[in-house]
């Protein structure tokens, strides 16, 4: 099951610490400012892109082919 976790601050979940450490937002800020920030992670566990809350899944779809293994 899922539980609420902190994404910023002293009690942030390790997953979010990793994701934010790999990709800051478009303004260079690591912290997650709003819900629905999305991260694209490749098959090797590398964070390849960070998308803001207003980016739709359909827009992210366009970024996927460049990161899929052939």
C-alpha positions in Angstrom: 0.0 0.0 0.0 1.0 3.6 -0.3 1.5 6.0 2.5 2.0 9.8 2.5 5.7 10.7 2.3 7.5 14.0 2.5 9.1 15.1 -0.7 11.1 18.0 0.7 12.8 18.8 4.0 14.5 16.9 6.7 12.1 13.9 6.5 12.0 13.6 2.7 11.8 10.1 1.4 15.1 8.8 0.0 13.6 8.2 -3.4 12.7 11.9 -3.7 16.1 13.0 -2.4 17.6 10.9 -5.2 15.3 12.2 -7.9 15.7 15.8 -6.9 19.4 15.5 -6.6 19.6 14.2 -10.2 17.3 16.8 -11.9 16.5 20.2 -10.7 13.5 22.1 -12.2 13.7 24.5 -15.1 14.7 27.3 -12.7 17.5 25.3 -11.0 15.5 24.5 -7.9 15.7 21.0 -6.5 12.7 21.1 -4.2 9.3 20.0 -5.5 7.2 23.1 -5.4 3.8 21.5 -6.2 2.0 18.2 -6.6 2.3 16.3 -9.9 6.0 16.9 -10.6 7.0 13.9 -12.7 10.4 12.2 -13.3 11.3 10.0 -16.2 13.8 7.3 -15.2 15.4 5.0 -17.8 15.9 1.3 -17.5 19.3 1.7 -15.8 17.8 3.9 -13.1 19.1 7.2 -14.5 16.9 10.2 -14.1 16.7 11.5 -17.7 14.0 14.2 -17.4 11.9 16.2 -14.9 8.5 17.5 -15.8 6.6 20.2 -14.1 3.1 19.8 -12.7 1.4 21.4 -15.8 3.1 18.9 -18.3 0.6 16.3 -19.3 1.2 12.6 -19.8 0.6 13.1 -23.5 3.4 15.6 -23.6 5.7 13.2 -21.8 4.9 10.5 -24.3 6.8 12.5 -27.0 10.0 12.2 -24.9 9.8 8.4 -24.4 11.1 7.0 -27.8 14.5 8.6 -27.3 14.9 6.7 -24.0 13.5 3.2 -25.0 15.9 0.4 -25.5 15.9 -1.0 -29.0 
